[in-house]
């Protein structure tokens, strides 16, 4: 059985949902339907930042003799906290390097995010710095993917962010229906990584 590891925050964990409703669990359903010998492991931790992921990545990687595919989804909480983009980028690079060292044969998929606010009139605050931050934040994931030559999901929350009926009452975390769309967004890239051709 091959190992597929999802490493992320509340978006991966399936915040306030049953484990079976998280997008990694929905992807396991797609894997099973395709007859693939992969087991998905969900290491999503609600509230996790890239700094937190950096601290615990080595211990998580050490739990597995072999990881065949590693899916990295972190950064949303950095954006919410206004963590400098350079720091987020450095932390994600550290995690990517750790995976490469511990499991050099693993295929890596980086999941892209976009700044988690509808900027609207806020973009003019602080001389436009918030808008500039959003641009830098949105770009960092693709830049990292290209630099590290890893597979890339452009935007995890595509079709879900800002859609009230697809999110929990907090307006931030996807509900069960929203998680199905997250699974589809990731599957569009992951299916090729896993060798699904139809």
C-alpha positions in Angstrom: 0.0 0.0 0.0 1.4 3.4 -1.0 1.4 6.3 1.4 -0.3 9.7 0.6 0.3 12.2 3.3 -1.7 15.5 3.6 0.1 18.1 5.8 -1.9 21.2 6.5 -4.2 23.3 8.7 -7.9 23.4 9.4 -8.7 23.4 5.7 -7.1 19.9 5.5 -8.3 18.8 8.9 -11.9 19.5 8.0 -12.6 22.0 10.8 -15.8 21.1 12.8 -16.7 18.3 10.4 -16.6 14.5 10.6 -13.3 13.0 9.5 -15.1 11.4 6.6 -16.1 14.8 5.3 -12.6 16.3 5.0 -11.2 16.7 1.5 -8.4 14.1 2.1 -11.2 11.6 3.0 -13.1 12.5 -0.1 -9.9 12.0 -2.1 -9.5 8.6 -0.5 -13.0 7.8 -2.0 -11.7 8.8 -5.4 -8.6 6.7 -5.0 -10.6 3.7 -4.0 -13.0 4.2 -6.9 -10.0 4.3 -9.3 -8.7 1.0 -7.8 -5.4 2.6 -6.6 -3.4 1.1 -3.7 -2.9 4.4 -1.8 -3.8 5.2 1.8 -4.4 8.8 2.6 -3.2 10.1 6.0 -4.7 13.4 7.2 -2.2 15.4 9.2 -4.2 18.6 9.1 -4.1 20.6 12.4 -6.6 23.4 12.9 -4.9 26.8 13.6 -1.5 25.5 12.2 0.8 28.1 10.7 3.8 27.5 8.5 6.0 28.1 11.6 4.1 25.4 13.5 4.4 23.1 10.5 8.1 23.7 10.3 8.5 22.7 14.0 6.7 19.4 13.7 7.5 18.3 10.1 10.5 16.1 11.1 8.5 14.1 13.7 5.6 13.6 11.2 7.9 12.4 8.5 9.7 10.0 10.9 6.5 8.1 11.4 6.6 6.7 7.9 9.1 4.3 6.4 8.1 5.6 3.0 6.0 8.5 1.7 5.0 8.2 -1.9 3.1 11.5 -2.3 3.2 14.5 0.1 0.6 17.2 -0.2 1.5 20.5 1.5 -1.3 22.9 2.4 -0.2 25.6 4.8 -0.2 29.4 4.8 -3.8 30.5 5.3 -3.3 31.3 9.0 -0.1 33.2 8.2 -2.2 35.4 5.9 -4.9 35.9 8.5 -2.2 37.0 11.0 -0.3 39.2 8.5 2.9 37.1 8.8 5.5 38.6 6.5 5.4 36.8 3.1 9.2 36.2 3.3 8.8 34.3 6.5 5.9 32.2 5.2 8.0 31.4 2.1 11.0 30.4 4.2 9.0 28.1 6.4 7.4 26.4 3.4 10.8 26.0 1.8 12.1 24.4 5.0 9.2 21.9 5.0 9.8 21.1 1.3 13.5 20.6 2.0 12.7 18.3 5.0 10.5 16.1 2.8 13.1 15.9 0.1 15.8 14.9 2.7 13.6 12.3 4.5 11.8 10.9 1.5 13.7 11.8 -1.6 11.5 9.6 -3.9 8.3 11.3 -2.8 6.2 13.2 -5.3 5.3 16.6 -3.7 2.1 18.6 -4.4 2.0 22.2 -3.2 -1.4 23.6 -2.6 -1.9 27.3 -3.4 -3.9 29.7 -1.4 -5.0 33.3 -1.9 -5.2 36.1 0.7 -8.3 35.1 2.8 -10.1 38.4 2.7 -12.2 40.3 0.2 -10.1 43.4 0.3 -12.6 45.9 -1.1 -12.0 49.4 0.3 -9.4 48.0 2.8 -6.9 47.8 -0.1 -6.4 51.6 0.2 -5.5 51.4 3.9 -1.9 52.1 4.8 -1.0 53.5 1.5 -2.1 50.3 -0.3 0.1 48.0 1.7 -2.7 45.5 2.3 -3.2 45.1 -1.4 0.5 44.7 -1.9 0.6 42.0 0.8 -2.2 40.2 -0.9 -0.4 40.2 -4.2 2.8 38.9 -2.7 1.0 36.3 -0.6 -1.0 35.0 -3.7 2.2 34.8 -5.7 4.5 33.0 -3.2 2.9 29.5 -3.8 3.4 29.4 -7.5 6.9 30.8 -7.2 7.8 28.0 -4.7 6.3 25.3 -6.8 8.3 26.5 -9.8 11.5 26.8 -7.8 11.1 23.3 -6.4 9.7 21.8 -9.5 6.7 20.3 -7.7 3.2 19.7 -8.8 0.9 22.7 -8.0 -2.8 23.2 -7.1 -3.4 26.8 -8.1 -6.1 27.7 -5.5 -7.5 25.3 -3.0 -10.6 27.4 -2.3 -11.5 28.0 -5.9 -15.3 28.0 -6.2 -15.7 28.0 -2.4 -14.3 31.1 -0.9 -16.9 33.8 -0.5 -19.8 31.3 -1.2 -21.9 31.4 1.9 -23.7 28.2 1.2 -20.4 26.3 1.0 -18.9 27.5 4.2 -19.6 27.2 7.9 -21.3 30.2 9.6 -17.9 31.7 10.3 -17.6 32.3 6.6 -14.0 31.0 6.6 -14.1 27.3 6.8 -15.7 25.1 4.2 -18.7 23.0 5.2 -19.1 19.4 4.0 -20.3 20.4 0.5 -17.4 22.9 0.3 -14.9 20.2 1.2 -16.2 18.1 -1.7 -15.2 21.0 -4.0 -11.8 21.3 -2.3 -11.3 17.6 -3.0 -12.1 18.1 -6.7 -9.7 21.1 -6.9 -6.9 19.0 -5.5 -7.9 15.8 -7.5 -7.5 17.7 -10.8 -3.7 17.8 -10.1 -3.3 14.7 -7.8 -5.0 12.3 -10.3 -2.1 12.8 -12.7 0.5 12.4 -9.9 -1.2 9.1 -9.0 -1.3 7.9 -12.6 -5.1 8.2 -13.2 -5.5 8.6 -16.9 -9.2 8.4 -17.6 
